[in-house]
């Protein structure tokens, strides 16, 4: 049986969520944008009315305003976007249990064998699109194929509200004529390197000598050759396992700081996010790393291994703070902080000796895990701002006083 794979891609997701919440934005050029005063004055998502003025993602706000003085700007609300993303994934799960979320606004679905329940692939896509539009007032485009790569390529071909089929038999006519830059996974640097080899279209890449690609790109050359011919055997997996798993978060601070207490509160918030994601996938890690980027854009990375793997926010934060304190330089203002958990295993059923067991009980780690999972459940249901640690609340109060 040939596979049936969908890639569902939400159209202009952030601003679409805002338009669903505030219908007065519809039919007017609008965009989600960061605050220029907080160094994030870029367009994060523009609606299709704004795109008519050539406004695009990552454009500086002042540049966008020059192109469209009447542009309406909305501050980002990531809690809303995460909630709507979960609602989209819930709708997709009605059609198949095999849903692999690729980002906040897109996911692959394996619908192989589901035709007997929901109809032909295009009919299923129409039903999914209708459900998302009716229930969430959001638009999407859907790519249909027999593998993940081609489904992703198909989803990009018709936006917004497009449904496109690209099967293996269609590669020669639909994929090969495209510029190589439009191939999923190819960035500017790879495009430049391919151009130096006179490879300008995906078809050029598909017919290129394998040895030439191997010399230029190593093992990646084999993958480029395979994908350009529309060959992709990777499965749709609900929780994909990677050879080098890690969970990390970073943020650019609203102001350069030499205040270590402020830096610690930022690290606490990031540790909460890292711990929450690690627990969601049952990923325990032994190594915590922090990144400190200074006002002059120089950066350092420091890491430390723990005695045993963990996904507890408390332990991640404690290790991160020790690294921060060891490497803090009060004469160098900091503009970005990050923390990550690596050296990860998804085997959470590790064997413990009686001595380890006693230590776990003594340290209260089991109780801490119950507490943190309860906090995860509350946040997932009612929003990420519902429950805060005392340290974060104290920091908010101090900022207000200042």
N, C-alpha and C positions, 0 to 999 in steps of 0.2 A: 504493500500500500504506500503510495507516495504521500509525503507529508504536506500538511496545509498549515502554513505559518503566517500570522498577522503581525504587523508592527503598527500599533495605535499611537499616533503622535498628536498631542493636544496643540491646537493652533494658538500662537501668541498667548501662552498659558497665563502668565502673571496678570497681564492687563485684561484678559478675558474673565478671570476670576473677579477682578475689580468691576468690570462692566456688568457681570451677573449680580453683584452686590449693589451696584449703583447704576441703574439703567440710563440715567441722564448722560452717561459717558458714551452711550451708543450713538453711532452716526456722527461723532465728532472726533477729530484727531486727539488721541490721548496716549499716554505712556506711563509706565511705572519707572520711576527714576529715583536714585539716591540723592541725598542732600549735598549740594556742592560744599557747604561749610564743613561737612564731615568727611571730605576727601572722596566721597563716593558719588560725585555728580555726573553719573553716566546713565544712559538709557538702558534699562534692564529688559524691557519688553515694550514694543510699540504696537498699537492696533493697526488694522489694515487701512483705516482712514489716514493714520499718520504716515504709513509707509508710502502712500501716494506722493508725499512730499520728500521721499528718499530718506526718511528717518529710519535708522537701523539700530540694532542692539550694539552696545558699547560706545555709541557716539556720545560725545560730551554734551551736557545739557545746553550749554550756551550755543553750541553749533546747531543743535536741533531747533532751538528757539529762532535762530536766524533763518532757517529753512521754513519754519512754520510758527510765526509769532503767536498764533492762537492755540498752540499746543497746550493741552491740559495735562498737568503732571500730578501723579499720585504717588505718595511714599510707599515703599514696599511693606507688605504685611505677610511675612513668611509663615506665620501661624495659619493664616487663611489658606495659603497655597498648599501647605502640607496637609491640611484638613481636606481640601478639595481633591488633592492627589489621592488620598486614601479612599475617598468616595468614588473616584474614577476606577481605581483598582478593584473596588468592591463590585462595581457594575461588570467589569471585565471577567471577574471570577464566576459570574453567573453562567458564562458560556463555556468555560473550561477551567479545571483546577490547575492547569499548567500555565502560570503567568509569571514571566520574568521581567521585573521592573528594571528598566535601563537607566532611568533618571526620574526626576520628579514629575515629568510631563510625558513620558513615553514608556511603552512596555511591549514585549513580544508575547504572543499567545500561540500555543500549539493546539490547533483545532482538528488535528488528524482524527478522523472517525466521528466527528461531531456533526457531519453533514446530515446524518439520518435523524438528528434531533432538531436542527435549526435550519436546514436547507443548504443550498449551494454557497460557496465562499462569499460571493458578492452579496447574496441575500443576508448572510450572517453579518457582514460588514455594515450593511444598511441598518440592520436592527440595532447593532451596537451604537452606531452614530446617532440613531433616533433616540435611544435610551439616554445617552449622555446629554443630548441637546434638550430633551424633554425634562429630565430630572435635575440637571445641573446648570442648564442654559450655557453650555460650553461647546465649542466647536472642536472637531478633530479631523485628521486625515488618516487614512488606513492603507497600508501597503500589504498586498497579498502575494505569497509566493510559496515555493516548496523548501526554502531555507531562510535563515535569519538575515543573511547579508542582502539577498535580493528583496526581501520584504522591507528592509530599511531603505534601500534605494528606491523602491516603489513608493514608499510613503512620502518621499521628498518631491515627487513629480507633479503632484496636483494639490495645491493649497490655496485657500482653505476649503474644508469640507469636501476633500477629494477621496475617491476610492480607486486605487490603481492596482492592476494585476501585472506582475512580471514573473513569468515562470522560466524555468531553465531554457526552454525552447525559444524564449523571446530575447535572450541575451544578445545575440548578434545584431538584432534590429533596434532594440530599445536601450541597451547599455553601451555597446561598443562605440557608437558615434559620440558619446558624451565626452567633454573635456576631462582629463584625468583628475582635475581638482574636484570634480563632483563625485568621485568615488569615495564611499564611506571609509573613513580612517586615514585619508590622505590630507596632510596639512600643507602649509606654504613651503616649508623646507623640502619635504619629499617631492612636491610638485616641481620645485626648482631643480632638484637633482635629476628628476626624470626628464625634464626639458633639456638638460645638458646631454642626455642620451638620445635626444630627438623623439622622446615618447610624449606625445601631446594629447592623445585620446586614450580612453580605456581599451579600445580595440588595439591600439599600438602596444599597450602593455600586455594584453592577452597573447599577442603573437611574438612578443620579444623573446630572444634567446635566454633560456633559463640560466646558463652559465654567466651571461653578462649581468643579469639581475643579481646573481649570487655574489659576484665580485663587487657590485656597487652597494648591495644592501645586506649581504650575509643571509642568514636564515629568513629574514623578513622578505627577501626577494621571492622565496618560494610562496609565501603567503600572498604577496601582491599578485603573482602569476595565477595562483589558484582562484582568488576572489575575482579577479578581472575576467575570468572565464565562467563566473557565476557558480563556482563550486564552494559550498560551505556545509560541513557535516556537523557543526557544533549543535548540541541539543538545546532546546529551551528548558531552562532549569529554574525552579522557583527560587532557590538560594544557591547561585553558582559558587563553586569553590575554586579559588585561584591559587596558583603555586605560591604566591607571595601576598598573603592577605594582610591588610592593615586597616585601621580605622583612625582617621585624623580630622581635626578641625583647626582652623586658624581665622584670625580676624585682624583687620587694620583698625587701630584704635582711633577714636574720634579726635584725639589729640596726642601729640608726643608726650611721653611721661617718664619721669625718674622716680615716681612714687611706687614703691614695691607693693604696698598694700592694695593699690588700685590694680596693679598687674596681677596680684594673686586673685582678686575677685574676677578678673577677666578669665584667668586660667580655670577658676572654679566653673564658670559658665560653660567653657569649652569642654572641660572634663565631664560635665553632666551630659553633653551631647555625645561625646565619644563613648561613655559608659552605656548610655541608653541604646545606641546603635549596636554595640558589642553584645549586649544582653539580648537584643532583638534576634540576632543570628546565632546566639550561643557561642560567640567567639571569645575565648579567653587568651590573653596575651601575657608574655613574660617581660616584654621590653616597653618602657615608656620613653618617648623622645619629646623634647620641646624645641621650638624654633623661636629665636629672638632676632627680629630685624630692627636695626637702628634707624635714626632719622636720616643718616647719610646713605641708607639702603644697603649697607653691609649687614650680613646675617651670620649667625652661628647656630649650629645644631648640636644638642647634647643629649645623650641617652643613658639609661640605667636599667639594668635587669633586676627583676624582683625574684624572691625566693621561689614562688610558685605562680602559675598562670592565674589571672583574675580578670573579671569584667566589672568589678565594683568601682563605682565612681570615687568612693572614698579612698581606695588604694591608688587609683590612677592619679588623683589629685595630690595625694600625699607624696608620691614619688616625683610628680611634676614640680611640686613646690620645693622639694629638696634640690632639684636641678636648678630651679630658678634662683634660689638663694645662693647656691654655690657659684653661679655665673652672673649675678647681678652687678652691674657697674653703674653706680648712681651718677656718674659724670657723663654717661652716654644716654640721651633720651631715646626711648623705644617707641616705634610706630606700629609694629606688628608682633603678635604673639600666636603661637600655635602649639598644639599638643597632640600626640598620636600614640596609639597602642599597636604594637607589632609583635613579631615572633608568635603568631597566633595559631591556636589549635581550636578546632570546633568539636573536639572530644571532651565534653564536660563531665563525663562519667569516669574521671580518673580514679585509680585505686589509691586509697589512703590507708596508712598504717594506723594502729590504735593511738600512736603518739601524735600523728598528724591530726587525727580526729579530735583528740583532747585539745590540741592547740586551736583548731577551728572553733570549738565551742568556747574556749577561754577568750579568744579574741573577739567573739561575737560576730564573726563573718557570716554565719548562717542567718542570724537575725538581721544583719545589715542588708543581705541580699533580699530577704523578704520585704524590708522597708523600701529598698530601691525599686524593686519590681512593682510594689504597690504604687509608688510615685509614678512609674512609667505608665501604669494602667490609668491613673487619674489624668495624666497629661494627654494620653492618647485620646481619651474620651472628651475631656473638657478644654484642652488647649495647653500649650507648653508653659504659659504664664500662670497657670492655676496654682502650682506648688513651687515655692522657692525655698532655698536654704537660707538660714538666718544670715550667713555671711553676705549673700547677694542683696538681701533686704537692707542690711546695714550700709552697704556700699551705695545703694540708691538714696538712702536718707542723707548720707554724707555729701553726695553730689548735689542734692537739693539745697543743702545748707550753703554749699559753695556758691 
